[in-house]
């Protein structure tokens, strides 16, 4: 897909996107073909994902047009397709199912309200420029959550493949209940479901350019009357209304909307993190700029668009983005073509899907989420970094053993725990003089010698409330507790990008203690932002940090009690 004219836009700009302003007519054919290809993928998957969300199939189609158009206009990634997602459909069902009967008009309206609420949250976050929320999920935790969610969704669709009712309970309990019902599985349904799943997998492997889902849908729709499959117990979708047949916007109370808020927040965190990861991968590949705040605005508009047509919230899709790229798409106009074709489908073609077997929808969903279930990603973490392995495994088991929103909460909490754990164990290096490299870490650079009578400490990371204690403990150990004690302690602050009031106050107290013991303390290399913040705090014990030495060499060699060679504010 082309990347010309993709300069950054203001996060609040509603001007035409760069790809549209620089569009070339020569690209139109390729975009149209890619849009048609994508339509063949989107239509059956949107209907299948609707069954995950708990709404009738047509509302999966309703989720597409305005969401796609909104992101194509406002998004900062020209490659990302934003539309129905199995991940978000599962989160939707978790949020709405406790409040209304599945597939009822009230359920549909609550799903639409969830999408509107999700959009409102995105827009508020965009106004506050809070694009950093995509980092609330650490990558290992997100991987574990996605694997657990894939297993959750797949197990939830298995009853459709065998013609039985879905059992209550967590994922493992549902699977156990399904297996206990093996004697009552419908043979015809099992053949259609498993056969469809096998066909989807074989087509994707042997003929990747064929729209496998659409091909399976067309074939099975024709087989239902030909083989009298309904009479043999195979359930079909049934009549789908032509046009946009909306449910009445009624029966929703303020309490229900408030009950939807946790679900909306979960969708925002998970959907944004997952979609932004895809967009970042394309941005790195194309060497373009991705604006996280702009993405919040685009996601908000897309969610509002989906909700306005009573669809469920959208999300970025790697598979559909890759399909568009593989079909030769040059710009997001290919997505616009897809949206237009979906509208035509809603207006004129829904009757074609009346004989679509339910086990085929289940097979489409399972095939789509199989790629999410990659336990090797978790196992590799065990070989590289054990704490990350346990975090990923915990997020995965949270979804499987409890439920989806519990997995979201566990994921966010574990990500914060991981952040605090790494902040609270900063690396404090002891520096010495190297004959060639200057002042570097002694333990990492052979041939580096300590400076007699001097201890030089470097903190690699921010000095904040969570990290300051280990730094102070190391400074005390290397100065007050050392035998013999050094004459000079130099604190290299060049890697320190930030300091907060807790850290500054604690550092001032430690510096006072060291100086009270007759030792000299000097600061080196502090950035302007750190020095300005300390100056505003007005802590007398840190006044030399504000006017610190420009380098470790200057601090070590600087004359005692003077400010020669120091930085000036």
C-alpha positions as CSV (number, residue, x, y, z in Angstrom):
1,X,0.0,0.0,0.0
2,X,1.4,3.4,-0.9
3,X,2.8,5.7,1.7
4,X,3.2,9.0,-0.2
5,X,2.1,12.2,1.5
6,X,1.7,10.6,4.9
7,X,2.9,13.5,7.0
8,X,1.6,13.8,10.6
9,X,-1.7,15.6,11.3
10,X,-2.9,17.3,14.4
11,X,-4.6,14.9,16.7
12,X,-7.8,17.0,16.4
13,X,-7.7,17.8,12.7
14,X,-10.7,16.7,10.6
15,X,-9.1,17.8,7.3
16,X,-9.0,15.3,4.4
17,X,-6.3,12.6,5.1
18,X,-3.0,12.9,3.3
19,X,-3.6,9.7,1.2
20,X,-6.7,11.3,-0.3
21,X,-5.1,14.7,-1.0
22,X,-2.3,12.9,-2.9
23,X,-4.4,10.2,-4.6
24,X,-3.5,9.2,-8.1
25,X,-6.1,7.8,-10.6
26,X,-3.7,5.1,-11.6
27,X,-4.2,3.5,-8.2
28,X,-8.0,3.2,-8.5
29,X,-8.1,-0.2,-10.2
30,X,-5.8,-1.9,-7.7
31,X,-7.7,-0.3,-4.7
32,X,-11.1,-1.5,-6.2
33,X,-9.8,-5.1,-6.7
34,X,-8.4,-5.1,-3.2
35,X,-11.7,-3.7,-1.8
36,X,-13.6,-6.5,-3.5
37,X,-11.3,-9.1,-2.2
38,X,-11.6,-7.7,1.3
39,X,-15.4,-7.6,1.0
40,X,-15.3,-11.4,0.4
41,X,-13.4,-11.8,3.6
42,X,-15.3,-9.3,5.7
43,X,-18.9,-10.3,5.1
44,X,-18.8,-13.9,6.3
45,X,-16.5,-13.1,9.2
46,X,-18.6,-10.1,10.3
47,X,-21.7,-12.4,10.4
48,X,-19.7,-15.0,12.3
49,X,-18.3,-12.5,14.8
50,X,-21.9,-11.3,15.4
51,X,-22.6,-14.7,16.9
52,X,-19.7,-14.3,19.3
53,X,-21.1,-10.9,20.4
54,X,-24.5,-12.4,20.8
55,X,-26.4,-10.3,18.2
56,X,-28.1,-11.5,15.0
57,X,-25.8,-11.9,11.9
58,X,-27.0,-8.7,10.2
59,X,-25.7,-6.6,13.0
60,X,-22.2,-7.8,12.3
61,X,-22.6,-6.3,8.8
62,X,-24.0,-3.1,10.3
63,X,-20.7,-2.8,12.3
64,X,-18.7,-2.3,9.2
65,X,-19.5,0.7,7.0
66,X,-19.3,3.8,9.3
67,X,-16.5,2.3,11.4
68,X,-14.3,1.6,8.3
69,X,-15.1,5.1,6.8
70,X,-14.3,6.9,10.1
71,X,-10.9,5.2,10.5
72,X,-10.0,5.6,6.9
73,X,-10.6,9.4,7.2
74,X,-9.1,10.0,10.6
75,X,-6.6,7.2,11.3
76,X,-2.8,7.8,11.1
77,X,-2.1,4.4,9.6
78,X,-3.0,4.0,5.9
79,X,-2.6,0.2,6.2
80,X,-4.7,-0.6,9.2
81,X,-8.2,-2.0,8.6
82,X,-10.6,-1.3,11.5
83,X,-13.8,-3.3,11.7
84,X,-15.4,-6.3,13.4
85,X,-13.0,-8.3,15.6
86,X,-13.4,-11.7,17.3
87,X,-11.5,-10.3,20.3
88,X,-13.8,-7.3,20.8
89,X,-16.9,-9.4,20.0
90,X,-16.0,-11.7,22.9
91,X,-15.5,-8.7,25.2
92,X,-18.8,-7.3,24.0
93,X,-20.7,-10.5,24.9
94,X,-19.0,-10.6,28.3
95,X,-20.2,-7.0,29.0
96,X,-23.8,-7.2,27.6
97,X,-24.8,-10.8,28.4
98,X,-25.5,-10.3,32.1
99,X,-27.9,-7.4,31.3
100,X,-30.3,-8.9,28.6
101,X,-31.3,-12.0,26.7
102,X,-28.9,-12.9,23.9
103,X,-30.1,-11.7,20.4
104,X,-33.1,-9.8,21.9
105,X,-33.8,-6.2,20.8
106,X,-32.7,-5.0,24.2
107,X,-29.4,-6.9,23.9
108,X,-28.9,-5.3,20.4
109,X,-29.5,-1.8,21.8
110,X,-27.2,-2.4,24.8
111,X,-24.5,-3.6,22.4
112,X,-24.9,-0.4,20.4
113,X,-24.8,1.6,23.6
114,X,-21.6,-0.2,24.5
115,X,-20.1,0.8,21.2
116,X,-21.2,4.4,21.6
117,X,-19.8,4.4,25.2
118,X,-16.5,2.9,24.0
119,X,-16.3,5.6,21.4
120,X,-17.0,8.3,24.0
121,X,-14.2,7.0,26.2
122,X,-11.8,7.0,23.2
123,X,-12.7,10.6,22.3
124,X,-12.2,11.8,25.9
125,X,-8.8,10.1,26.0
126,X,-7.9,11.7,22.6
127,X,-8.9,15.1,24.0
128,X,-6.6,14.5,27.0
129,X,-3.8,13.2,24.7
130,X,-3.6,9.9,26.5
131,X,-2.2,7.7,23.8
132,X,0.1,6.1,26.3
133,X,-2.8,3.9,27.5
134,X,-1.8,1.5,24.8
135,X,1.1,0.6,27.1
136,X,-1.2,-0.5,30.0
137,X,-0.8,-4.0,28.6
138,X,2.8,-5.2,28.7
139,X,3.5,-7.2,25.6
140,X,4.0,-10.6,27.4
141,X,0.7,-10.0,29.3
142,X,-1.1,-9.1,26.1
143,X,0.2,-12.2,24.4
144,X,-1.0,-14.4,27.3
145,X,-4.4,-12.7,27.3
146,X,-4.8,-13.1,23.5
147,X,-3.9,-16.8,23.7
148,X,-6.5,-17.3,26.5
149,X,-9.1,-15.4,24.6
150,X,-8.5,-17.4,21.4
151,X,-9.1,-20.6,23.4
152,X,-12.2,-19.1,25.1
153,X,-13.7,-18.1,21.7
154,X,-12.9,-21.4,20.0
155,X,-14.4,-23.5,22.9
156,X,-17.5,-21.2,22.8
157,X,-18.1,-22.0,19.1
158,X,-17.6,-25.8,19.4
159,X,-21.3,-26.5,20.3
160,X,-22.3,-25.1,16.9
161,X,-20.0,-27.6,15.2
162,X,-21.6,-30.5,16.9
163,X,-25.2,-29.3,17.3
164,X,-25.5,-29.1,21.1
165,X,-26.3,-26.3,23.6
166,X,-23.5,-24.4,25.2
167,X,-22.8,-25.2,28.9
168,X,-22.4,-22.6,31.7
169,X,-19.1,-22.0,33.5
170,X,-15.6,-21.1,32.6
171,X,-13.9,-22.3,29.4
172,X,-12.7,-25.6,30.8
173,X,-16.1,-26.4,32.3
174,X,-17.7,-25.6,29.0
175,X,-15.3,-28.0,27.2
176,X,-15.9,-30.7,29.8
177,X,-19.7,-30.3,29.3
178,X,-19.4,-30.5,25.6
179,X,-17.4,-33.7,25.8
180,X,-19.9,-35.2,28.2
181,X,-22.7,-34.6,25.6
182,X,-20.8,-36.6,22.9
183,X,-23.6,-39.1,22.7
184,X,-26.1,-36.4,21.7
185,X,-24.0,-34.7,19.0
186,X,-25.8,-34.3,15.7
187,X,-24.0,-36.3,13.0
188,X,-25.1,-34.0,10.1
189,X,-24.1,-30.9,12.0
190,X,-20.7,-32.5,12.9
191,X,-20.0,-33.3,9.3
192,X,-20.9,-29.8,8.0
193,X,-19.0,-28.1,10.9
194,X,-15.8,-30.2,10.8
195,X,-15.9,-30.3,7.0
196,X,-16.2,-26.6,6.8
197,X,-13.3,-26.1,9.2
198,X,-11.1,-28.5,7.3
199,X,-12.0,-26.8,4.0
200,X,-11.2,-23.3,5.4
201,X,-7.8,-24.5,6.7
202,X,-6.9,-26.3,3.4
203,X,-7.9,-23.4,1.3
204,X,-5.8,-21.0,3.3
205,X,-2.8,-23.3,3.0
206,X,-3.2,-24.4,-0.6
207,X,-4.9,-21.5,-2.2
208,X,-4.3,-18.4,-0.1
209,X,-5.6,-16.0,-2.7
210,X,-9.1,-17.7,-2.7
211,X,-11.6,-16.0,-0.3
212,X,-12.0,-19.2,1.7
213,X,-14.7,-18.1,4.0
214,X,-16.9,-16.8,1.2
215,X,-16.3,-19.9,-0.9
216,X,-17.3,-22.2,2.0
217,X,-20.4,-20.0,2.7
218,X,-21.5,-20.2,-1.0
219,X,-21.0,-24.0,-1.2
220,X,-22.8,-24.8,2.1
221,X,-25.7,-22.4,1.3
222,X,-26.3,-24.4,-1.9
223,X,-25.9,-27.8,-0.1
224,X,-28.5,-27.1,2.6
225,X,-31.6,-27.4,0.2
226,X,-29.8,-29.9,-2.1
227,X,-29.2,-32.4,0.8
228,X,-32.2,-31.4,3.0
229,X,-29.7,-30.6,5.8
230,X,-32.3,-28.7,7.9
231,X,-34.4,-31.9,8.1
232,X,-31.4,-33.7,9.4
233,X,-31.0,-31.3,12.3
234,X,-28.5,-28.7,10.9
235,X,-29.5,-25.2,12.1
236,X,-29.4,-22.4,9.6
237,X,-29.2,-18.6,10.1
238,X,-32.7,-18.1,8.8
239,X,-34.3,-15.1,7.2
240,X,-32.1,-11.9,7.4
241,X,-33.9,-8.6,6.9
242,X,-33.0,-6.6,3.8
243,X,-31.8,-3.0,4.5
244,X,-31.0,-1.6,7.9
245,X,-33.6,-3.1,10.2
246,X,-32.8,-1.5,13.5
247,X,-34.0,-2.5,16.9
248,X,-36.1,0.1,18.8
249,X,-33.8,2.5,20.8
250,X,-35.7,1.8,24.0
251,X,-35.6,-0.3,27.2
252,X,-32.2,0.9,28.3
253,X,-31.8,2.6,31.7
254,X,-29.0,4.8,33.0
255,X,-28.0,2.0,35.4
256,X,-27.6,-0.4,32.5
257,X,-25.3,2.1,30.7
258,X,-23.2,2.5,33.9
259,X,-23.0,-1.3,34.1
260,X,-21.5,-1.2,30.6
261,X,-18.7,1.2,31.6
262,X,-16.3,-1.5,32.8
263,X,-16.8,-3.4,29.6
264,X,-16.1,-0.2,27.6
265,X,-12.9,0.4,29.5
266,X,-11.8,-3.1,28.9
267,X,-12.5,-2.8,25.2
268,X,-10.6,0.4,25.0
269,X,-7.5,-1.0,26.7
270,X,-7.4,-4.3,24.8
271,X,-8.6,-3.1,21.4
272,X,-6.3,-0.1,21.4
273,X,-3.3,-2.1,22.5
274,X,-3.9,-4.8,19.9
275,X,-4.7,-2.5,17.0
276,X,-1.9,-0.1,17.8
277,X,0.6,-3.1,17.8
278,X,-0.5,-3.9,14.2
279,X,-0.3,-0.3,13.1
280,X,3.2,0.1,14.7
281,X,4.4,-2.9,12.8
282,X,3.3,-1.4,9.5
283,X,4.7,2.1,10.5
284,X,8.1,0.5,11.3
285,X,8.0,-1.3,7.9
286,X,7.1,1.8,6.0
287,X,9.2,4.2,8.1
288,X,6.2,6.4,8.7
289,X,4.9,8.2,11.8
290,X,2.2,6.8,13.9
291,X,0.3,9.2,16.2
292,X,-1.2,7.4,19.2
293,X,-3.3,10.4,20.1
294,X,-4.6,10.6,16.6
295,X,-5.4,6.8,16.8
296,X,-7.6,7.5,19.8
297,X,-9.6,10.0,17.9
298,X,-10.0,7.6,14.9
299,X,-10.9,4.6,17.1
300,X,-13.5,6.8,18.9
301,X,-15.1,7.9,15.7
302,X,-15.1,4.3,14.4
303,X,-16.8,3.0,17.6
304,X,-19.4,5.8,17.5
305,X,-20.0,4.9,13.8
306,X,-20.5,1.3,14.6
307,X,-22.8,2.1,17.5
308,X,-24.9,4.5,15.4
309,X,-25.8,1.6,13.1
310,X,-26.3,-0.7,16.2
311,X,-23.1,-2.7,15.6
312,X,-20.5,-3.8,18.2
313,X,-17.2,-2.0,18.7
314,X,-14.5,-2.4,16.1
315,X,-10.8,-2.9,16.3
316,X,-7.7,-3.1,14.1
317,X,-7.3,-6.4,12.2
318,X,-3.9,-7.8,11.2
319,X,-5.5,-10.5,8.9
320,X,-7.7,-8.1,7.0
321,X,-4.9,-5.4,6.8
322,X,-2.6,-8.1,5.4
323,X,-5.3,-9.3,3.0
324,X,-5.7,-5.8,1.6
325,X,-1.9,-5.5,1.2
326,X,-1.6,-8.9,-0.5
327,X,-4.4,-7.9,-2.9
328,X,-2.5,-4.9,-4.1
329,X,-4.2,-2.1,-2.2
330,X,-2.4,1.2,-2.6
331,X,-4.4,3.4,-0.2
332,X,-7.3,3.2,2.3
333,X,-9.7,3.8,-0.6
334,X,-9.7,0.0,-0.8
335,X,-11.3,0.0,2.7
336,X,-13.9,2.5,1.5
337,X,-14.7,0.2,-1.4
338,X,-15.2,-2.6,1.0
339,X,-17.5,-0.5,3.2
340,X,-19.6,0.4,0.1
341,X,-19.9,-3.2,-0.9
342,X,-21.0,-4.1,2.6
343,X,-23.8,-1.5,2.4
344,X,-24.9,-3.0,-1.0
345,X,-24.9,-6.5,0.7
346,X,-27.1,-5.2,3.5
347,X,-29.5,-3.6,1.0
348,X,-29.8,-6.3,-1.6
349,X,-28.0,-9.6,-0.7
350,X,-28.9,-10.6,2.8
351,X,-31.6,-13.0,1.6
352,X,-28.8,-15.1,0.1
353,X,-27.6,-16.1,3.6
354,X,-30.9,-17.5,4.9
355,X,-29.7,-21.0,4.3
356,X,-26.2,-20.4,5.8
357,X,-25.6,-23.2,8.3
358,X,-24.8,-22.2,11.9
359,X,-21.9,-24.7,12.1
360,X,-20.3,-22.9,9.2
361,X,-20.3,-19.6,11.1
362,X,-18.7,-21.5,14.1
363,X,-16.1,-22.9,11.8
364,X,-15.2,-19.5,10.4
365,X,-14.8,-18.1,13.9
366,X,-12.6,-21.1,15.0
367,X,-10.4,-20.9,12.0
368,X,-10.0,-17.1,12.5
369,X,-8.9,-17.4,16.2
370,X,-6.7,-20.5,15.8
371,X,-3.9,-18.1,14.8
372,X,-4.3,-16.4,18.2
373,X,-3.6,-19.6,20.1
374,X,0.2,-19.8,20.0
375,X,1.4,-21.2,23.3
376,X,5.0,-21.2,22.0
377,X,5.0,-17.4,22.5
378,X,4.5,-18.0,26.3
379,X,6.9,-20.9,26.4
380,X,9.7,-18.9,24.8
381,X,9.4,-16.4,27.6
382,X,10.2,-19.1,30.1
383,X,13.5,-19.7,28.3
384,X,14.3,-15.9,28.1
385,X,12.8,-14.2,31.1
386,X,11.0,-16.2,33.7
387,X,9.0,-13.4,35.4
388,X,7.5,-12.5,32.0
389,X,6.5,-16.1,31.5
390,X,4.5,-16.2,34.7
391,X,2.8,-12.9,33.9
392,X,1.8,-14.1,30.4
393,X,0.6,-17.5,31.8
394,X,-1.4,-15.7,34.6
395,X,-3.2,-13.5,32.1
396,X,-4.0,-16.5,29.9
397,X,-5.4,-18.6,32.8
398,X,-7.4,-15.6,34.0
399,X,-9.4,-15.7,30.8
400,X,-9.7,-19.5,30.7
401,X,-10.4,-20.2,34.4
402,X,-12.4,-17.2,35.3
403,X,-13.8,-15.0,32.5
404,X,-12.7,-12.5,29.9
405,X,-13.1,-9.3,31.9
406,X,-11.2,-10.9,34.7
407,X,-8.4,-11.6,32.2
408,X,-8.4,-7.9,31.2
409,X,-8.2,-6.8,34.8
410,X,-5.5,-9.3,35.6
411,X,-3.6,-8.2,32.5
412,X,-3.7,-4.5,33.4
413,X,-2.7,-5.2,37.1
414,X,0.1,-7.5,36.1
415,X,1.4,-5.0,33.6
416,X,1.5,-2.4,36.4
417,X,3.2,-4.8,38.7
418,X,5.8,-5.6,36.1
419,X,6.4,-1.8,35.6
420,X,6.7,-1.2,39.3
421,X,9.0,-4.2,39.8
422,X,11.3,-3.0,37.1
423,X,11.2,0.6,38.3
424,X,12.0,-0.6,41.8
425,X,15.1,-2.5,40.8
426,X,17.2,0.1,38.9
427,X,20.6,-0.7,37.7
428,X,23.2,1.3,39.6
429,X,26.6,1.1,38.0
430,X,30.0,1.8,39.6
431,X,32.2,3.7,37.2
432,X,35.9,3.8,36.8
433,X,38.5,5.3,34.4
434,X,39.2,3.4,31.2
435,X,42.4,4.3,29.3
436,X,40.4,4.7,26.0
437,X,36.7,5.0,26.8
438,X,36.8,7.4,29.7
439,X,34.5,6.8,32.7
440,X,32.6,3.6,32.2
441,X,31.1,0.8,34.3
442,X,33.8,-1.2,35.9
443,X,32.1,-4.6,35.8
444,X,31.2,-4.3,32.0
445,X,34.5,-2.9,30.7
446,X,37.7,-4.9,31.3
447,X,40.7,-2.7,32.0
448,X,38.7,-0.1,33.8
449,X,40.2,1.0,37.2
450,X,38.5,2.7,40.1
451,X,39.7,6.3,40.8
452,X,41.5,6.3,44.2
453,X,39.4,8.0,46.9
454,X,36.5,8.5,44.6
455,X,33.2,6.5,44.2
456,X,31.3,7.2,41.0
457,X,27.7,5.9,40.7
458,X,25.4,6.0,37.7
459,X,21.7,5.3,37.8
460,X,20.3,3.9,34.6
461,X,16.7,5.1,34.6
462,X,14.4,7.6,36.2
463,X,14.6,8.6,39.8
464,X,11.1,8.3,41.1
465,X,9.3,7.1,44.2
466,X,9.6,3.4,43.2
467,X,13.3,3.5,42.3
468,X,15.0,5.9,44.7
469,X,15.5,3.6,47.7
470,X,17.9,1.1,46.0
471,X,19.9,4.0,44.6
472,X,20.3,5.6,48.1
473,X,21.1,2.2,49.6
474,X,23.9,1.7,47.1
475,X,25.2,5.2,47.7
476,X,25.3,4.7,51.5
477,X,26.9,1.2,51.0
478,X,29.6,2.6,48.8
479,X,30.3,5.7,50.9
480,X,29.3,5.6,54.6
481,X,29.7,1.8,55.0
482,X,32.8,1.4,52.9
483,X,36.3,0.7,54.4
484,X,38.1,2.9,53.8
485,X,35.7,5.6,53.1
486,X,36.1,7.6,49.9
487,X,36.8,11.3,49.9
488,X,34.5,12.1,47.0
489,X,31.1,10.7,45.8
490,X,30.1,11.5,42.3
491,X,26.5,10.9,41.1
492,X,26.3,10.6,37.3
493,X,22.8,11.7,36.4
494,X,23.1,11.7,32.6
495,X,20.9,8.6,32.1
496,X,18.2,10.1,34.4
497,X,15.4,11.5,32.3
498,X,13.1,12.3,35.2
499,X,13.0,12.9,38.9
500,X,9.9,13.3,41.2
501,X,9.5,15.1,44.5
502,X,9.7,11.8,46.5
503,X,13.0,10.9,45.0
504,X,14.4,14.4,45.2
505,X,13.5,14.7,48.9
506,X,15.0,11.3,49.7
507,X,18.1,12.1,47.7
508,X,18.6,15.4,49.5
509,X,18.4,13.6,52.9
510,X,21.0,11.0,51.8
511,X,23.3,13.7,50.5
512,X,23.1,15.5,53.8
513,X,24.0,12.3,55.7
514,X,27.0,11.7,53.5
515,X,28.3,15.2,53.7
516,X,27.8,15.2,57.5
517,X,30.3,12.3,57.6
518,X,32.9,14.6,56.0
519,X,32.6,13.4,52.4
520,X,32.2,15.5,49.3
521,X,29.2,14.9,47.0
522,X,29.1,16.1,43.4
523,X,26.5,15.8,40.6
524,X,27.3,15.4,37.0
525,X,25.5,15.4,33.6
526,X,22.0,16.1,34.8
527,X,19.6,17.1,31.9
528,X,18.1,20.5,31.8
529,X,14.6,19.2,32.6
530,X,15.8,17.5,35.8
531,X,17.8,20.5,36.8
532,X,14.8,22.9,36.2
533,X,12.5,20.7,38.2
534,X,14.9,20.5,41.2
535,X,15.3,24.2,41.0
536,X,11.5,24.7,41.2
537,X,11.4,22.4,44.3
538,X,13.8,24.8,46.1
539,X,15.6,22.0,48.1
540,X,18.7,23.6,49.5
541,X,20.7,20.3,49.7
542,X,20.3,19.8,46.0
543,X,21.3,23.3,44.8
544,X,24.5,21.9,43.4
545,X,22.5,19.5,41.2
546,X,20.9,22.6,39.6
547,X,24.4,23.9,38.8
548,X,26.1,20.5,38.3
549,X,29.2,19.5,36.5
550,X,28.8,18.8,32.8
551,X,30.5,15.4,32.9
552,X,31.9,12.8,35.3
553,X,35.4,13.8,34.3
554,X,34.7,17.4,35.2
555,X,33.2,16.4,38.6
556,X,36.2,14.1,39.4
557,X,38.8,16.7,38.4
558,X,36.9,19.8,39.5
559,X,38.5,21.9,42.3
560,X,37.1,21.2,45.8
561,X,34.5,23.8,46.9
562,X,34.3,25.7,43.6
563,X,31.9,25.6,40.7
564,X,34.5,25.7,37.9
565,X,33.3,23.8,34.9
566,X,29.7,23.5,36.1
567,X,26.6,23.8,34.0
568,X,24.8,27.2,34.3
569,X,21.0,27.5,34.3
